[in-house]
């Protein structure tokens, strides 16, 4: 019996130590997000950069017109938008042309996904290269200064720049979707803000990212990765092009409110994140050791932080088991370690919410966290036994009359 208890104690303590890395990383990123913003010195260039906004679009006729209507008036006279109508079976290309965008059509049933569309767009731009390429999803809205701000930052620094990328949501919708919006803000606002205030690079987010042409033209884009933006940001960081996060301007897209679209989007994002972490963390650690670049080590640690629901689920399961083992007479030390981690996790969530989200997400929404985590269990189960490998576009929901106008 003593031997069995010892095995359980060691296993639980080992699990607690493993969880300590993502929990501590998450805690520090959230804690740093409330510290004063570092100032970034950059002189305006004598001439504004020529900007090409690259928009990959697969069957986006329901949203592409609204996106371009909001985008095109924000561009300078030497800027343009290029829509890659990728394997489209609808009127995406025609609507984009009518709105005033340049359009290139791509058809390849064997190579599907955003990465291939981006590569097609970059190859098309080689005939008349811009100074900076801004990548924008087909369902996004931009603020008036978004494109100019991130393009100028990328042009001045010679580094990729990422705008704040948030999902819009209906505050009257089911509390689960409100919690989803909160999780989106931890990933796309709170954690990158904390990392930036540490003086470290964060990941690219796929939309609202500006990349100087000399970097973009040589980037490896034609891949079928489920989260090609994360992989691209890691590739660029390893090459010495650390992404910069610019909170002052934003792009927004509507978070799915229907169950099927919600599950589809989260499955692609979270399976893609986990697969990318398994593949890229060792590469980041090797590069850190070989080139003595500690910022890449933090990027590896950040990538080890799983989706918030999964982190909470793992901690809950291991903690519950440690309590049971303690009640049966084993050492309470593993339970103590896990309780400390739980306090760190909970305090990080509360601090992040209070500092950055309390005005748009009510405190009462936190009560739906258990339900939100429960809904994500099939996604994580699928990662173990039915892992998604192919890119699948999230179904678009019809625009309301107000959104369409």
N, C-alpha and C positions, 0 to 999 in steps of 0.2 A: 504493500500500500504506500509506504514512504517513497519508493521508487517512482510510482505512478504520479504521486503528488509533485515530486521533484521535476518530472518531465513536463507536467502541466505548468508549473511555475516558470520553468525555463522558457517554454513555448510562449506563454503569455507575456513574459518580460521581453522576449525577443520581438514579439508583435508590437509591444508598446514602444520599443526603441525604433522600430521601423516607422511607426506612425509619428514618432516625434519629429522626424525630418519634415514631412509635409505640413504638420500642424504648426511647427515653429516658423516655417517659411511663411505660411498664410498669416500667422499672428504678426510677424514683423512687418510684412507688407501692409497690412491693415493699420498697424500702429503708426508706421511712417507716413501714411496717407494724411494724417491730421497735422503733421508738422508744417511749418511755413514753406512755401514754394521756393525752390532755387531759381534765381534769375539766370536767364540764358542770354549771353551777349552775342549779338550778331548784327553786323552792318547790312543795311539794305544794299542790294546790288545796283550798279549804275543803270542797268536795264532789267526790267522784269523778265523772268523766264517765259519762254514759249511753252505752253502746257497742252498736252493731249490727255483728255480724260477717256480712259479705256473702260468700256462697259461690256462685259461678257453677258450675253442674254440668250437663254434657252426657253422658247415659248413664253415670252413675257409680254404678250400683247395687252394684257389687262393692266399693266403697271408702267410700261416703258414710256408711254406718252406723258404721264404725270411726272415721272422722274426727269425727263428732258425739259419739260415746260418749266420746272423749277431750277434746273441746272444751267441751261444755256444763257439766261440773262446774267449769270454771275461770272461768265467767262470774259476775258479780255479780247480785243480785236484780233490778236494773233493766236488765240487759243482755239481749240476745237474739240468736239466729242466724237469718238469713234466707237460705234456699237458693233460688236461681233455677234451676229445672229448665228448662233451655234446649234446646228442640227434642229432647226426650227421647222415646225409643221403648221405654224399659224402666221399672223400678219405682223410679227415683230419687226421685220426688216422694213416693210412699207410704212408702218407708223413712225419708225425712227427717222426714215428719210423725210417724211412729210413734216416732222417736227424740226428739221434742220441739222440733223447729225449726219456725219459720214457713216457709211455702213459697209462692212465686209461680211459676206455670207460663207459659212463653213459647213461642210457635210462630210462626216466621217463616223459611221455607226460603231466602228471598232475602238475609236479613241474618244471617249466621252468624258466630260468634266470641265470644270472651270480652268484648270491648268492648261489644257490644250487650247481652250478659247483664248486665254491670255497670250500664249505663245503665237497663235495665229495673228492676233492684233499687233504684237510687237514686230513680227516679221513684216506686216503691212506698213508699219510706221517707218521702217528702214529707208523707204524712198524719200521721206521728208521728216527726218527725226526731230522731235521736240527737245527742249532742254530738260523737261521733267515729265514723267508719266504719272498720272493720278488714276488709281484703280477704284472704280465705283461699282457697287452691285446695282442691278437693274431695278430694284424696288426701294431705292434710298432717296431721301430728301437731304438737301444740303443747305446750310446757312449761307448768307450772302458772301461772307469772307472766307468760307472754308477752303475752297480750291486755291485761292490766291495765297492764303496764309501758309498752308502746308507745302505748297509748291515752292514758295519763296524760302521757307525754312530748309527744305531739301536742297534747293539750289545754292543757298548760302553756305551750308555746312558740308555739302557733298555726301550726306547720309540720308537714308530713308526716313520719312516722317509719317507718323500715324495720328490722324485726328481722333477725337473722342467719338466712339461708335456705340450708340445706345439704341435699344429697341423700344419703340412706343408700345403702349398697352392701354387697354380700357380699364380704368380704375373701378368700374362697376362690374367687371367680369369676375368669374370664379376666383376665390382666394388663391387657388393653386397657381393660376396664371400670374397673379400679382407677386407671389413668391418667386416664380420663374423670372419675372422682371427684376426682382431684387438680386437673384443669383447672377443675372446678366450684368448688373451694375458692379457687383464684386469683381467679376472677371474683366470687364471692359473699362471700368472707371477707378474703383478703389485700389485694386492691386497694382495696375500700371502706374497710378499716381504715387503710390508708396514706393515702388521700384524707382521711378524717376527721381523722387526726392532723396533716394539713397545714392543717386548719381550712376545708376546702372541701366542697361538696356532692357526693354520689354519686348514681347512678341508683336509681330504684325497681326492685324485683325481681319484682313481680307477686303475690306471696303474702307474708303477714306484714307488710303495710304499713298503717299507721294514718293517716287523713286527717281533719282537723277538718271537721265538717259544712259550715260556711260556704264552705270551699274545694271540698269534694266535690260539693255540689249544683250548682255552676256549671261543673264540669270537663267538658271535651269527651271523652265516653267512647264514644259510639255510632259507632265506626269499626272497620274490618276489618283493622287493622294486625296483622301477625304477632307483633310484640312490643309490644303495646299498653301494657305497664307502662313500658317505656323511653320511649316517646313521651309518656306521661302525666307521667313525672318531668321530662322536658325542658320540657314545656308549663308545669308548675307552677313550675319554676326560673326560666323566663323571666318569669313573672308575679310573681316575688319570693318564692315559697314554696320555699325550698331544702330538699330532703329531708335528714333526719338519720338517721345509721346507729347502731343500738343493738345492740352485740354481746352484751350480757349475757343476752339471751333469744333463743330460736330457734324456727323452724318447720323441720320436716324432711319430705321426701318421698322415695320410693324411686326411685333412678335406674334406668332401663330396663336389663335384663340380656340381653334377647333382641335379636338383630341387627336385625330389622325395626323394632321400637319405638325402638331406639337411633338408627337412621338417620332415622326419621321425626321424632323429637324434635329431633335436631341440625340437620336440614335446616330445620325451621321456625325454630328459634332463630337459626341462623347466617345464613340468608338474610334473616331479619327484621332482625338486627343490621346487616348490611351495607347493606340498603336504607335503614334508618333513618339510618345514618351518612351516606350519600350525600345524603339529603334534609335532615337536621337540622343537620349541621355548618355549612353556610353560614349558616343562620338564627342559630345560636349566635354565630358570628363577627360577623355584622352587628349583633346586639343588643349584643355586647361593645363594639364600636366606637361605636355610637350612644349607649349608656347608661353607658359606662365601668364595666363590671362584669367584672373579671378572673376571678371565679369561674366565669363562663360560658365563658370561653376555655379554662379547664382542663377543663370538662365536654366541650367540643368536642374537645380533645386526647385525653381519655379515650375518647371515642366513636370516635376514629380508630384506636384499638388494636384490630386484628381479633382473632378467636378465636385462642388461643395456637397451635393447630396450623397455622393459616393463616400466622401471623406466622413461625413456624419454617420453614414450607415456602417462603415467599417469600424469606426470608433465605438459606436453603440454596441455592436456585436461582440467585440473583444472585451469591452468593459463589463457587459452583462456576464460573460463567461468568467471573467476574473472575480466578480462578486460571488458567483455560484461556487467557484473553487475555494474562495476564502471562507465562505459559510461552511464548507465541508472540512475545514481545518487546515488548509494550506496557508502559506505566507500571504499577507495582505500587501506586500510591497508592489507587485505588479498592478494591483488595483489602485494603489496610491499614485503611481506614475500615470496611469490612465486618467484618473480623476483630475490631476494637474493639467493634463493635455485637454481634457474636456473643458476645464475652466478657461484655458487659453483660447480654445475654439469659440466658446460662447461669448467671451469678452470681445474677441475680434469682430464677431458678427454684430454685436450690440454697438460697439464703437463705430464700425463702418457705417451701419445704418444711421446712427444718431448724427454723425458728422456729414454724411453725404446724401442720405435718402429719406430722412424723416418727413420732409415737406411734401413728397409725392407718394410715399409708400407708408400707410398707417402702421402703427405698432401692432395693431390687432392682426395684421396679415401674418406675423410671425407664428401665430397659432396654427396656421395651415402648413407649417414646415413638415411635420410628420406625414401628412397626407401627400405632400409634394415628393418626399423621399420615397414613400410607398409606391407612387406611380412610376418612379424611375427604376424600381427593382427589375422589371422585365428587360429594360435596356442593358443593365449590367449582367443579368443572366444571359442575355443574347451575346454579350461580348465573350463570355466563356465558351458558349456552345454553338452560337450561330452568328459569328462575327461578320459585320457588314464590311465588304471589300470594295464595292462599286459605288461610284458617286450617284446619288439620287437627288433630284431637284425637289425642294420643299414646295408642296402645293400652295399656290397663291390663293388668298381669300378675296372675295369680291370687295372692291372699294365702296365705301359709303358715298352718298351723294355729296357730302361735304368734302371728303378726301378726293374725290374725282374732279371737283370743280377747281 
